[in-house]
Amino acid sequence: MRVDKFLKVSRLIKRRSVAHDACEEARISVNGKDAKPGKDVVPGDIVSIRFANSELRVRVLQTPEHVTKDGAAELYEVIEG
């Protein structure tokens, strides 16, 4: 699954266009490397999101195409943030 879509489906970022822009601005990294919006993520990858004053690091657990609002938190595990 593309990293921008994963961020939207997991509800870590509200809209896919915002996730796409964050990738373009080098605020998203996968396994320590800056990620383009089309970068594929798989279970086990570490995704870092840099916000204005903080950073959130999560481990990808699942990558389904669609998920309910209640199931979104089951797609990742917070490592730091």
mmCIF file of the N, C-alpha and C atoms, coordinates in Angstrom:
data_MODEL
# 
_entry.id   MODEL 
# 
loop_
_atom_site.group_PDB 
_atom_site.id 
_atom_site.type_symbol 
_atom_site.label_atom_id 
_atom_site.label_alt_id 
_atom_site.label_comp_id 
_atom_site.label_asym_id 
_atom_site.label_entity_id 
_atom_site.label_seq_id 
_atom_site.pdbx_PDB_ins_code 
_atom_site.Cartn_x 
_atom_site.Cartn_y 
_atom_site.Cartn_z 
_atom_site.occupancy 
_atom_site.B_iso_or_equiv 
_atom_site.pdbx_formal_charge 
_atom_site.auth_seq_id 
_atom_site.auth_comp_id 
_atom_site.auth_asym_id 
_atom_site.auth_atom_id 
_atom_site.pdbx_PDB_model_num 
ATOM 1   N N  . MET A 1 1  ? 0.841   -1.174 0.000  1.00 0.00 ? 1  MET A N  1 
ATOM 2   C CA . MET A 1 1  ? 0.000   0.000  0.000  1.00 0.00 ? 1  MET A CA 1 
ATOM 3   C C  . MET A 1 1  ? 0.890   1.242  0.000  1.00 0.00 ? 1  MET A C  1 
ATOM 4   N N  . ARG A 1 2  ? 0.486   2.253  -0.729 1.00 0.00 ? 2  ARG A N  1 
ATOM 5   C CA . ARG A 1 2  ? 1.223   3.520  -0.766 1.00 0.00 ? 2  ARG A CA 1 
ATOM 6   C C  . ARG A 1 2  ? 1.217   4.169  0.620  1.00 0.00 ? 2  ARG A C  1 
ATOM 7   N N  . VAL A 1 3  ? 2.301   4.838  0.961  1.00 0.00 ? 3  VAL A N  1 
ATOM 8   C CA . VAL A 1 3  ? 2.399   5.446  2.293  1.00 0.00 ? 3  VAL A CA 1 
ATOM 9   C C  . VAL A 1 3  ? 1.350   6.542  2.487  1.00 0.00 ? 3  VAL A C  1 
ATOM 10  N N  . ASP A 1 4  ? 1.051   7.337  1.451  1.00 0.00 ? 4  ASP A N  1 
ATOM 11  C CA . ASP A 1 4  ? 0.042   8.388  1.624  1.00 0.00 ? 4  ASP A CA 1 
ATOM 12  C C  . ASP A 1 4  ? -1.338  7.787  1.885  1.00 0.00 ? 4  ASP A C  1 
ATOM 13  N N  . LYS A 1 5  ? -1.658  6.691  1.212  1.00 0.00 ? 5  LYS A N  1 
ATOM 14  C CA . LYS A 1 5  ? -2.942  6.028  1.451  1.00 0.00 ? 5  LYS A CA 1 
ATOM 15  C C  . LYS A 1 5  ? -2.970  5.371  2.834  1.00 0.00 ? 5  LYS A C  1 
ATOM 16  N N  . PHE A 1 6  ? -1.863  4.765  3.252  1.00 0.00 ? 6  PHE A N  1 
ATOM 17  C CA . PHE A 1 6  ? -1.807  4.158  4.579  1.00 0.00 ? 6  PHE A CA 1 
ATOM 18  C C  . PHE A 1 6  ? -2.069  5.202  5.661  1.00 0.00 ? 6  PHE A C  1 
ATOM 19  N N  . LEU A 1 7  ? -1.459  6.374  5.542  1.00 0.00 ? 7  LEU A N  1 
ATOM 20  C CA . LEU A 1 7  ? -1.645  7.422  6.542  1.00 0.00 ? 7  LEU A CA 1 
ATOM 21  C C  . LEU A 1 7  ? -3.098  7.862  6.614  1.00 0.00 ? 7  LEU A C  1 
ATOM 22  N N  . LYS A 1 8  ? -3.772  7.898  5.472  1.00 0.00 ? 8  LYS A N  1 
ATOM 23  C CA . LYS A 1 8  ? -5.179  8.275  5.443  1.00 0.00 ? 8  LYS A CA 1 
ATOM 24  C C  . LYS A 1 8  ? -6.059  7.159  6.000  1.00 0.00 ? 8  LYS A C  1 
ATOM 25  N N  . VAL A 1 9  ? -5.861  5.918  5.542  1.00 0.00 ? 9  VAL A N  1 
ATOM 26  C CA . VAL A 1 9  ? -6.677  4.785  5.987  1.00 0.00 ? 9  VAL A CA 1 
ATOM 27  C C  . VAL A 1 9  ? -6.521  4.549  7.489  1.00 0.00 ? 9  VAL A C  1 
ATOM 28  N N  . SER A 1 10 ? -5.305  4.723  8.001  1.00 0.00 ? 10 SER A N  1 
ATOM 29  C CA . SER A 1 10 ? -5.055  4.516  9.428  1.00 0.00 ? 10 SER A CA 1 
ATOM 30  C C  . SER A 1 10 ? -5.493  5.711  10.268 1.00 0.00 ? 10 SER A C  1 
ATOM 31  N N  . ARG A 1 11 ? -5.874  6.775  9.601  1.00 0.00 ? 11 ARG A N  1 
ATOM 32  C CA . ARG A 1 11 ? -6.334  8.013  10.230 1.00 0.00 ? 11 ARG A CA 1 
ATOM 33  C C  . ARG A 1 11 ? -5.246  8.712  11.048 1.00 0.00 ? 11 ARG A C  1 
ATOM 34  N N  . LEU A 1 12 ? -3.989  8.460  10.679 1.00 0.00 ? 12 LEU A N  1 
ATOM 35  C CA . LEU A 1 12 ? -2.893  9.221  11.286 1.00 0.00 ? 12 LEU A CA 1 
ATOM 36  C C  . LEU A 1 12 ? -2.879  10.630 10.709 1.00 0.00 ? 12 LEU A C  1 
ATOM 37  N N  . ILE A 1 13 ? -3.277  10.755 9.447  1.00 0.00 ? 13 ILE A N  1 
ATOM 38  C CA . ILE A 1 13 ? -3.464  12.048 8.791  1.00 0.00 ? 13 ILE A CA 1 
ATOM 39  C C  . ILE A 1 13 ? -4.854  12.006 8.174  1.00 0.00 ? 13 ILE A C  1 
ATOM 40  N N  . LYS A 1 14 ? -5.593  13.109 8.317  1.00 0.00 ? 14 LYS A N  1 
ATOM 41  C CA . LYS A 1 14 ? -7.005  13.112 7.978  1.00 0.00 ? 14 LYS A CA 1 
ATOM 42  C C  . LYS A 1 14 ? -7.324  12.916 6.496  1.00 0.00 ? 14 LYS A C  1 
ATOM 43  N N  . ARG A 1 15 ? -6.569  13.558 5.624  1.00 0.00 ? 15 ARG A N  1 
ATOM 44  C CA . ARG A 1 15 ? -6.857  13.476 4.190  1.00 0.00 ? 15 ARG A CA 1 
ATOM 45  C C  . ARG A 1 15 ? -5.632  12.997 3.429  1.00 0.00 ? 15 ARG A C  1 
ATOM 46  N N  . ARG A 1 16 ? -5.884  12.271 2.341  1.00 0.00 ? 16 ARG A N  1 
ATOM 47  C CA . ARG A 1 16 ? -4.789  11.746 1.533  1.00 0.00 ? 16 ARG A CA 1 
ATOM 48  C C  . ARG A 1 16 ? -3.996  12.875 0.888  1.00 0.00 ? 16 ARG A C  1 
ATOM 49  N N  . SER A 1 17 ? -4.662  13.950 0.501  1.00 0.00 ? 17 SER A N  1 
ATOM 50  C CA . SER A 1 17 ? -3.944  15.072 -0.108 1.00 0.00 ? 17 SER A CA 1 
ATOM 51  C C  . SER A 1 17 ? -2.982  15.710 0.890  1.00 0.00 ? 17 SER A C  1 
ATOM 52  N N  . VAL A 1 18 ? -3.359  15.752 2.159  1.00 0.00 ? 18 VAL A N  1 
ATOM 53  C CA . VAL A 1 18 ? -2.481  16.294 3.197  1.00 0.00 ? 18 VAL A CA 1 
ATOM 54  C C  . VAL A 1 18 ? -1.294  15.351 3.399  1.00 0.00 ? 18 VAL A C  1 
ATOM 55  N N  . ALA A 1 19 ? -1.555  14.037 3.385  1.00 0.00 ? 19 ALA A N  1 
ATOM 56  C CA . ALA A 1 19 ? -0.482  13.049 3.521  1.00 0.00 ? 19 ALA A CA 1 
ATOM 57  C C  . ALA A 1 19 ? 0.471   13.137 2.329  1.00 0.00 ? 19 ALA A C  1 
ATOM 58  N N  . HIS A 1 20 ? -0.081  13.337 1.134  1.00 0.00 ? 20 HIS A N  1 
ATOM 59  C CA . HIS A 1 20 ? 0.731   13.484 -0.080 1.00 0.00 ? 20 HIS A CA 1 
ATOM 60  C C  . HIS A 1 20 ? 1.644   14.696 0.042  1.00 0.00 ? 20 HIS A C  1 
ATOM 61  N N  . ASP A 1 21 ? 1.081   15.820 0.475  1.00 0.00 ? 21 ASP A N  1 
ATOM 62  C CA . ASP A 1 21 ? 1.872   17.046 0.644  1.00 0.00 ? 21 ASP A CA 1 
ATOM 63  C C  . ASP A 1 21 ? 2.946   16.871 1.714  1.00 0.00 ? 21 ASP A C  1 
ATOM 64  N N  . ALA A 1 22 ? 2.635   16.180 2.800  1.00 0.00 ? 22 ALA A N  1 
ATOM 65  C CA . ALA A 1 22 ? 3.613   15.945 3.863  1.00 0.00 ? 22 ALA A CA 1 
ATOM 66  C C  . ALA A 1 22 ? 4.791   15.133 3.326  1.00 0.00 ? 22 ALA A C  1 
ATOM 67  N N  . CYS A 1 23 ? 4.510   14.170 2.468  1.00 0.00 ? 23 CYS A N  1 
ATOM 68  C CA . CYS A 1 23 ? 5.588   13.381 1.858  1.00 0.00 ? 23 CYS A CA 1 
ATOM 69  C C  . CYS A 1 23 ? 6.448   14.263 0.957  1.00 0.00 ? 23 CYS A C  1 
ATOM 70  N N  . GLU A 1 24 ? 5.807   15.088 0.163  1.00 0.00 ? 24 GLU A N  1 
ATOM 71  C CA . GLU A 1 24 ? 6.531   15.979 -0.751 1.00 0.00 ? 24 GLU A CA 1 
ATOM 72  C C  . GLU A 1 24 ? 7.408   16.974 0.016  1.00 0.00 ? 24 GLU A C  1 
ATOM 73  N N  . GLU A 1 25 ? 6.995   17.340 1.216  1.00 0.00 ? 25 GLU A N  1 
ATOM 74  C CA . GLU A 1 25 ? 7.741   18.289 2.048  1.00 0.00 ? 25 GLU A CA 1 
ATOM 75  C C  . GLU A 1 25 ? 8.758   17.582 2.951  1.00 0.00 ? 25 GLU A C  1 
ATOM 76  N N  . ALA A 1 26 ? 8.981   16.295 2.720  1.00 0.00 ? 26 ALA A N  1 
ATOM 77  C CA . ALA A 1 26 ? 9.971   15.491 3.467  1.00 0.00 ? 26 ALA A CA 1 
ATOM 78  C C  . ALA A 1 26 ? 9.665   15.435 4.966  1.00 0.00 ? 26 ALA A C  1 
ATOM 79  N N  . ARG A 1 27 ? 8.373   15.380 5.325  1.00 0.00 ? 27 ARG A N  1 
ATOM 80  C CA . ARG A 1 27 ? 7.989   15.244 6.728  1.00 0.00 ? 27 ARG A CA 1 
ATOM 81  C C  . ARG A 1 27 ? 7.611   13.817 7.083  1.00 0.00 ? 27 ARG A C  1 
ATOM 82  N N  . ILE A 1 28 ? 7.629   12.922 6.088  1.00 0.00 ? 28 ILE A N  1 
ATOM 83  C CA . ILE A 1 28 ? 7.313   11.516 6.302  1.00 0.00 ? 28 ILE A CA 1 
ATOM 84  C C  . ILE A 1 28 ? 8.537   10.685 5.919  1.00 0.00 ? 28 ILE A C  1 
ATOM 85  N N  . SER A 1 29 ? 8.911   9.757  6.778  1.00 0.00 ? 29 SER A N  1 
ATOM 86  C CA . SER A 1 29 ? 10.000  8.844  6.428  1.00 0.00 ? 29 SER A CA 1 
ATOM 87  C C  . SER A 1 29 ? 9.571   7.411  6.735  1.00 0.00 ? 29 SER A C  1 
ATOM 88  N N  . VAL A 1 30 ? 10.098  6.491  5.942  1.00 0.00 ? 30 VAL A N  1 
ATOM 89  C CA . VAL A 1 30 ? 9.830   5.064  6.124  1.00 0.00 ? 30 VAL A CA 1 
ATOM 90  C C  . VAL A 1 30 ? 11.167  4.380  6.333  1.00 0.00 ? 30 VAL A C  1 
ATOM 91  N N  . ASN A 1 31 ? 11.315  3.716  7.464  1.00 0.00 ? 31 ASN A N  1 
ATOM 92  C CA . ASN A 1 31 ? 12.557  3.035  7.830  1.00 0.00 ? 31 ASN A CA 1 
ATOM 93  C C  . ASN A 1 31 ? 13.765  3.976  7.774  1.00 0.00 ? 31 ASN A C  1 
ATOM 94  N N  . GLY A 1 32 ? 13.566  5.223  8.207  1.00 0.00 ? 32 GLY A N  1 
ATOM 95  C CA . GLY A 1 32 ? 14.667  6.172  8.303  1.00 0.00 ? 32 GLY A CA 1 
ATOM 96  C C  . GLY A 1 32 ? 14.999  6.928  7.027  1.00 0.00 ? 32 GLY A C  1 
ATOM 97  N N  . LYS A 1 33 ? 14.271  6.677  5.935  1.00 0.00 ? 33 LYS A N  1 
ATOM 98  C CA . LYS A 1 33 ? 14.536  7.375  4.673  1.00 0.00 ? 33 LYS A CA 1 
ATOM 99  C C  . LYS A 1 33 ? 13.309  8.175  4.276  1.00 0.00 ? 33 LYS A C  1 
ATOM 100 N N  . ASP A 1 34 ? 13.521  9.409  3.781  1.00 0.00 ? 34 ASP A N  1 
ATOM 101 C CA . ASP A 1 34 ? 12.400  10.230 3.329  1.00 0.00 ? 34 ASP A CA 1 
ATOM 102 C C  . ASP A 1 34 ? 11.584  9.459  2.300  1.00 0.00 ? 34 ASP A C  1 
ATOM 103 N N  . ALA A 1 35 ? 10.259  9.572  2.411  1.00 0.00 ? 35 ALA A N  1 
ATOM 104 C CA . ALA A 1 35 ? 9.366   8.789  1.563  1.00 0.00 ? 35 ALA A CA 1 
ATOM 105 C C  . ALA A 1 35 ? 8.608   9.674  0.584  1.00 0.00 ? 35 ALA A C  1 
ATOM 106 N N  . LYS A 1 36 ? 8.575   9.257  -0.664 1.00 0.00 ? 36 LYS A N  1 
ATOM 107 C CA . LYS A 1 36 ? 7.713   9.877  -1.665 1.00 0.00 ? 36 LYS A CA 1 
ATOM 108 C C  . LYS A 1 36 ? 6.302   9.322  -1.430 1.00 0.00 ? 36 LYS A C  1 
ATOM 109 N N  . PRO A 1 37 ? 5.266   10.019 -1.913 1.00 0.00 ? 37 PRO A N  1 
ATOM 110 C CA . PRO A 1 37 ? 3.887   9.563  -1.675 1.00 0.00 ? 37 PRO A CA 1 
ATOM 111 C C  . PRO A 1 37 ? 3.609   8.146  -2.169 1.00 0.00 ? 37 PRO A C  1 
ATOM 112 N N  . GLY A 1 38 ? 4.284   7.693  -3.218 1.00 0.00 ? 38 GLY A N  1 
ATOM 113 C CA . GLY A 1 38 ? 4.036   6.378  -3.780 1.00 0.00 ? 38 GLY A CA 1 
ATOM 114 C C  . GLY A 1 38 ? 4.846   5.254  -3.163 1.00 0.00 ? 38 GLY A C  1 
ATOM 115 N N  . LYS A 1 39 ? 5.635   5.544  -2.147 1.00 0.00 ? 39 LYS A N  1 
ATOM 116 C CA . LYS A 1 39 ? 6.463   4.526  -1.482 1.00 0.00 ? 39 LYS A CA 1 
ATOM 117 C C  . LYS A 1 39 ? 5.556   3.461  -0.869 1.00 0.00 ? 39 LYS A C  1 
ATOM 118 N N  . ASP A 1 40 ? 5.823   2.211  -1.173 1.00 0.00 ? 40 ASP A N  1 
ATOM 119 C CA . ASP A 1 40 ? 5.034   1.113  -0.600 1.00 0.00 ? 40 ASP A CA 1 
ATOM 120 C C  . ASP A 1 40 ? 5.462   0.842  0.837  1.00 0.00 ? 40 ASP A C  1 
ATOM 121 N N  . VAL A 1 41 ? 4.463   0.611  1.694  1.00 0.00 ? 41 VAL A N  1 
ATOM 122 C CA . VAL A 1 41 ? 4.742   0.190  3.063  1.00 0.00 ? 41 VAL A CA 1 
ATOM 123 C C  . VAL A 1 41 ? 4.179   -1.211 3.253  1.00 0.00 ? 41 VAL A C  1 
ATOM 124 N N  . VAL A 1 42 ? 4.869   -2.001 4.044  1.00 0.00 ? 42 VAL A N  1 
ATOM 125 C CA . VAL A 1 42 ? 4.457   -3.368 4.348  1.00 0.00 ? 42 VAL A CA 1 
ATOM 126 C C  . VAL A 1 42 ? 4.508   -3.551 5.859  1.00 0.00 ? 42 VAL A C  1 
ATOM 127 N N  . PRO A 1 43 ? 3.812   -4.543 6.384  1.00 0.00 ? 43 PRO A N  1 
ATOM 128 C CA . PRO A 1 43 ? 3.877   -4.783 7.829  1.00 0.00 ? 43 PRO A CA 1 
ATOM 129 C C  . PRO A 1 43 ? 5.332   -4.925 8.299  1.00 0.00 ? 43 PRO A C  1 
ATOM 130 N N  . GLY A 1 44 ? 5.621   -4.251 9.402  1.00 0.00 ? 44 GLY A N  1 
ATOM 131 C CA . GLY A 1 44 ? 6.976   -4.261 9.952  1.00 0.00 ? 44 GLY A CA 1 
ATOM 132 C C  . GLY A 1 44 ? 7.727   -2.969 9.688  1.00 0.00 ? 44 GLY A C  1 
ATOM 133 N N  . ASP A 1 45 ? 7.302   -2.182 8.700  1.00 0.00 ? 45 ASP A N  1 
ATOM 134 C CA . ASP A 1 45 ? 7.964   -0.903 8.412  1.00 0.00 ? 45 ASP A CA 1 
ATOM 135 C C  . ASP A 1 45 ? 7.727   0.092  9.541  1.00 0.00 ? 45 ASP A C  1 
ATOM 136 N N  . ILE A 1 46 ? 8.694   0.973  9.744  1.00 0.00 ? 46 ILE A N  1 
ATOM 137 C CA . ILE A 1 46 ? 8.588   2.051  10.723 1.00 0.00 ? 46 ILE A CA 1 
ATOM 138 C C  . ILE A 1 46 ? 8.333   3.351  9.958  1.00 0.00 ? 46 ILE A C  1 
ATOM 139 N N  . VAL A 1 47 ? 7.217   4.003  10.261 1.00 0.00 ? 47 VAL A N  1 
ATOM 140 C CA . VAL A 1 47 ? 6.849   5.255  9.606  1.00 0.00 ? 47 VAL A CA 1 
ATOM 141 C C  . VAL A 1 47 ? 6.984   6.378  10.621 1.00 0.00 ? 47 VAL A C  1 
ATOM 142 N N  . SER A 1 48 ? 7.722   7.429  10.257 1.00 0.00 ? 48 SER A N  1 
ATOM 143 C CA . SER A 1 48 ? 7.886   8.604  11.115 1.00 0.00 ? 48 SER A CA 1 
ATOM 144 C C  . SER A 1 48 ? 7.167   9.782  10.471 1.00 0.00 ? 48 SER A C  1 
ATOM 145 N N  . ILE A 1 49 ? 6.408   10.506 11.293 1.00 0.00 ? 49 ILE A N  1 
ATOM 146 C CA . ILE A 1 49 ? 5.683   11.685 10.834 1.00 0.00 ? 49 ILE A CA 1 
ATOM 147 C C  . ILE A 1 49 ? 6.165   12.863 11.660 1.00 0.00 ? 49 ILE A C  1 
ATOM 148 N N  . ARG A 1 50 ? 6.736   13.858 10.996 1.00 0.00 ? 50 ARG A N  1 
ATOM 149 C CA . ARG A 1 50 ? 7.216   15.049 11.688 1.00 0.00 ? 50 ARG A CA 1 
ATOM 150 C C  . ARG A 1 50 ? 6.150   16.139 11.620 1.00 0.00 ? 50 ARG A C  1 
ATOM 151 N N  . PHE A 1 51 ? 5.637   16.499 12.790 1.00 0.00 ? 51 PHE A N  1 
ATOM 152 C CA . PHE A 1 51 ? 4.706   17.605 12.907 1.00 0.00 ? 51 PHE A CA 1 
ATOM 153 C C  . PHE A 1 51 ? 5.502   18.848 13.279 1.00 0.00 ? 51 PHE A C  1 
ATOM 154 N N  . ALA A 1 52 ? 4.851   19.963 13.471 1.00 0.00 ? 52 ALA A N  1 
ATOM 155 C CA . ALA A 1 52 ? 5.539   21.219 13.756 1.00 0.00 ? 52 ALA A CA 1 
ATOM 156 C C  . ALA A 1 52 ? 6.450   21.116 14.987 1.00 0.00 ? 52 ALA A C  1 
ATOM 157 N N  . ASN A 1 53 ? 5.929   20.574 16.080 1.00 0.00 ? 53 ASN A N  1 
ATOM 158 C CA . ASN A 1 53 ? 6.694   20.546 17.325 1.00 0.00 ? 53 ASN A CA 1 
ATOM 159 C C  . ASN A 1 53 ? 6.981   19.141 17.846 1.00 0.00 ? 53 ASN A C  1 
ATOM 160 N N  . SER A 1 54 ? 6.632   18.124 17.094 1.00 0.00 ? 54 SER A N  1 
ATOM 161 C CA . SER A 1 54 ? 6.814   16.767 17.595 1.00 0.00 ? 54 SER A CA 1 
ATOM 162 C C  . SER A 1 54 ? 7.008   15.783 16.449 1.00 0.00 ? 54 SER A C  1 
ATOM 163 N N  . GLU A 1 55 ? 7.304   14.555 16.824 1.00 0.00 ? 55 GLU A N  1 
ATOM 164 C CA . GLU A 1 55 ? 7.456   13.482 15.839 1.00 0.00 ? 55 GLU A CA 1 
ATOM 165 C C  . GLU A 1 55 ? 6.739   12.248 16.364 1.00 0.00 ? 55 GLU A C  1 
ATOM 166 N N  . LEU A 1 56 ? 6.038   11.562 15.473 1.00 0.00 ? 56 LEU A N  1 
ATOM 167 C CA . LEU A 1 56 ? 5.330   10.338 15.814 1.00 0.00 ? 56 LEU A CA 1 
ATOM 168 C C  . LEU A 1 56 ? 5.940   9.207  15.005 1.00 0.00 ? 56 LEU A C  1 
ATOM 169 N N  . ARG A 1 57 ? 6.316   8.121  15.698 1.00 0.00 ? 57 ARG A N  1 
ATOM 170 C CA . ARG A 1 57 ? 6.863   6.936  15.025 1.00 0.00 ? 57 ARG A CA 1 
ATOM 171 C C  . ARG A 1 57 ? 5.937   5.774  15.288 1.00 0.00 ? 57 ARG A C  1 
ATOM 172 N N  . VAL A 1 58 ? 5.545   5.091  14.212 1.00 0.00 ? 58 VAL A N  1 
ATOM 173 C CA . VAL A 1 58 ? 4.651   3.936  14.341 1.00 0.00 ? 58 VAL A CA 1 
ATOM 174 C C  . VAL A 1 58 ? 5.207   2.759  13.547 1.00 0.00 ? 58 VAL A C  1 
ATOM 175 N N  . ARG A 1 59 ? 4.874   1.562  13.989 1.00 0.00 ? 59 ARG A N  1 
ATOM 176 C CA . ARG A 1 59 ? 5.218   0.332  13.260 1.00 0.00 ? 59 ARG A CA 1 
ATOM 177 C C  . ARG A 1 59 ? 3.955   -0.130 12.546 1.00 0.00 ? 59 ARG A C  1 
ATOM 178 N N  . VAL A 1 60 ? 4.051   -0.370 11.256 1.00 0.00 ? 60 VAL A N  1 
ATOM 179 C CA . VAL A 1 60 ? 2.919   -0.840 10.457 1.00 0.00 ? 60 VAL A CA 1 
ATOM 180 C C  . VAL A 1 60 ? 2.640   -2.298 10.821 1.00 0.00 ? 60 VAL A C  1 
ATOM 181 N N  . LEU A 1 61 ? 1.378   -2.597 11.164 1.00 0.00 ? 61 LEU A N  1 
ATOM 182 C CA . LEU A 1 61 ? 0.985   -3.960 11.506 1.00 0.00 ? 61 LEU A CA 1 
ATOM 183 C C  . LEU A 1 61 ? 0.193   -4.627 10.385 1.00 0.00 ? 61 LEU A C  1 
ATOM 184 N N  . GLN A 1 62 ? -0.649  -3.844 9.695  1.00 0.00 ? 62 GLN A N  1 
ATOM 185 C CA . GLN A 1 62 ? -1.487  -4.359 8.615  1.00 0.00 ? 62 GLN A CA 1 
ATOM 186 C C  . GLN A 1 62 ? -1.628  -3.293 7.541  1.00 0.00 ? 62 GLN A C  1 
ATOM 187 N N  . THR A 1 63 ? -1.957  -3.711 6.317  1.00 0.00 ? 63 THR A N  1 
ATOM 188 C CA . THR A 1 63 ? -2.167  -2.748 5.236  1.00 0.00 ? 63 THR A CA 1 
ATOM 189 C C  . THR A 1 63 ? -3.403  -3.103 4.406  1.00 0.00 ? 63 THR A C  1 
ATOM 190 N N  . PRO A 1 64 ? -4.595  -3.158 5.022  1.00 0.00 ? 64 PRO A N  1 
ATOM 191 C CA . PRO A 1 64 ? -5.804  -3.435 4.236  1.00 0.00 ? 64 PRO A CA 1 
ATOM 192 C C  . PRO A 1 64 ? -6.221  -2.205 3.425  1.00 0.00 ? 64 PRO A C  1 
ATOM 193 N N  . GLU A 1 65 ? -6.939  -2.443 2.331  1.00 0.00 ? 65 GLU A N  1 
ATOM 194 C CA . GLU A 1 65 ? -7.375  -1.338 1.474  1.00 0.00 ? 65 GLU A CA 1 
ATOM 195 C C  . GLU A 1 65 ? -8.441  -0.471 2.148  1.00 0.00 ? 65 GLU A C  1 
ATOM 196 N N  . HIS A 1 66 ? -9.327  -1.101 2.909  1.00 0.00 ? 66 HIS A N  1 
ATOM 197 C CA . HIS A 1 66 ? -10.404 -0.377 3.577  1.00 0.00 ? 66 HIS A CA 1 
ATOM 198 C C  . HIS A 1 66 ? -10.488 -0.853 5.019  1.00 0.00 ? 66 HIS A C  1 
ATOM 199 N N  . VAL A 1 67 ? -10.843 0.067  5.894  1.00 0.00 ? 67 VAL A N  1 
ATOM 200 C CA . VAL A 1 67 ? -10.973 -0.282 7.306  1.00 0.00 ? 67 VAL A CA 1 
ATOM 201 C C  . VAL A 1 67 ? -12.002 0.638  7.936  1.00 0.00 ? 67 VAL A C  1 
ATOM 202 N N  . THR A 1 68 ? -12.696 0.148  8.959  1.00 0.00 ? 68 THR A N  1 
ATOM 203 C CA . THR A 1 68 ? -13.671 0.976  9.656  1.00 0.00 ? 68 THR A CA 1 
ATOM 204 C C  . THR A 1 68 ? -12.946 1.954  10.581 1.00 0.00 ? 68 THR A C  1 
ATOM 205 N N  . LYS A 1 69 ? -13.673 2.938  11.026 1.00 0.00 ? 69 LYS A N  1 
ATOM 206 C CA . LYS A 1 69 ? -13.102 3.932  11.935 1.00 0.00 ? 69 LYS A CA 1 
ATOM 207 C C  . LYS A 1 69 ? -12.564 3.269  13.201 1.00 0.00 ? 69 LYS A C  1 
ATOM 208 N N  . ASP A 1 70 ? -13.291 2.299  13.727 1.00 0.00 ? 70 ASP A N  1 
ATOM 209 C CA . ASP A 1 70 ? -12.867 1.608  14.949 1.00 0.00 ? 70 ASP A CA 1 
ATOM 210 C C  . ASP A 1 70 ? -11.644 0.732  14.723 1.00 0.00 ? 70 ASP A C  1 
ATOM 211 N N  . GLY A 1 71 ? -11.473 0.216  13.515 1.00 0.00 ? 71 GLY A N  1 
ATOM 212 C CA . GLY A 1 71 ? -10.357 -0.669 13.217 1.00 0.00 ? 71 GLY A CA 1 
ATOM 213 C C  . GLY A 1 71 ? -9.085  0.046  12.817 1.00 0.00 ? 71 GLY A C  1 
ATOM 214 N N  . ALA A 1 72 ? -9.134  1.355  12.641 1.00 0.00 ? 72 ALA A N  1 
ATOM 215 C CA . ALA A 1 72 ? -7.968  2.109  12.166 1.00 0.00 ? 72 ALA A CA 1 
ATOM 216 C C  . ALA A 1 72 ? -6.779  2.009  13.112 1.00 0.00 ? 72 ALA A C  1 
ATOM 217 N N  . ALA A 1 73 ? -7.018  2.009  14.399 1.00 0.00 ? 73 ALA A N  1 
ATOM 218 C CA . ALA A 1 73 ? -5.927  1.964  15.375 1.00 0.00 ? 73 ALA A CA 1 
ATOM 219 C C  . ALA A 1 73 ? -5.225  0.609  15.401 1.00 0.00 ? 73 ALA A C  1 
ATOM 220 N N  . GLU A 1 74 ? -5.840  -0.410 14.820 1.00 0.00 ? 74 GLU A N  1 
ATOM 221 C CA . GLU A 1 74 ? -5.231  -1.734 14.784 1.00 0.00 ? 74 GLU A CA 1 
ATOM 222 C C  . GLU A 1 74 ? -4.236  -1.900 13.643 1.00 0.00 ? 74 GLU A C  1 
ATOM 223 N N  . LEU A 1 75 ? -4.107  -0.893 12.799 1.00 0.00 ? 75 LEU A N  1 
ATOM 224 C CA . LEU A 1 75 ? -3.199  -0.963 11.652 1.00 0.00 ? 75 LEU A CA 1 
ATOM 225 C C  . LEU A 1 75 ? -1.763  -0.634 12.021 1.00 0.00 ? 75 LEU A C  1 
ATOM 226 N N  . TYR A 1 76 ? -1.557  -0.031 13.190 1.00 0.00 ? 76 TYR A N  1 
ATOM 227 C CA . TYR A 1 76 ? -0.224  0.392  13.579 1.00 0.00 ? 76 TYR A CA 1 
ATOM 228 C C  . TYR A 1 76 ? -0.047  0.299  15.086 1.00 0.00 ? 76 TYR A C  1 
ATOM 229 N N  . GLU A 1 77 ? 1.222   0.359  15.479 1.00 0.00 ? 77 GLU A N  1 
ATOM 230 C CA . GLU A 1 77 ? 1.601   0.348  16.896 1.00 0.00 ? 77 GLU A CA 1 
ATOM 231 C C  . GLU A 1 77 ? 2.491   1.565  17.119 1.00 0.00 ? 77 GLU A C  1 
ATOM 232 N N  . VAL A 1 78 ? 2.142   2.409  18.073 1.00 0.00 ? 78 VAL A N  1 
ATOM 233 C CA . VAL A 1 78 ? 2.928   3.605  18.356 1.00 0.00 ? 78 VAL A CA 1 
ATOM 234 C C  . VAL A 1 78 ? 4.216   3.188  19.055 1.00 0.00 ? 78 VAL A C  1 
ATOM 235 N N  . ILE A 1 79 ? 5.343   3.629  18.492 1.00 0.00 ? 79 ILE A N  1 
ATOM 236 C CA . ILE A 1 79 ? 6.648   3.342  19.076 1.00 0.00 ? 79 ILE A CA 1 
ATOM 237 C C  . ILE A 1 79 ? 7.101   4.526  19.915 1.00 0.00 ? 79 ILE A C  1 
ATOM 238 N N  . GLU A 1 80 ? 6.927   5.714  19.363 1.00 0.00 ? 80 GLU A N  1 
ATOM 239 C CA . GLU A 1 80 ? 7.378   6.936  20.029 1.00 0.00 ? 80 GLU A CA 1 
ATOM 240 C C  . GLU A 1 80 ? 6.483   8.071  19.587 1.00 0.00 ? 80 GLU A C  1 
ATOM 241 N N  . GLY A 1 81 ? 6.106   8.913  20.519 1.00 0.00 ? 81 GLY A N  1 
ATOM 242 C CA . GLY A 1 81 ? 5.303   10.052 20.101 1.00 0.00 ? 81 GLY A CA 1 
ATOM 243 C C  . GLY A 1 81 ? 4.410   10.464 21.158 1.00 0.00 ? 81 GLY A C  1 
# 
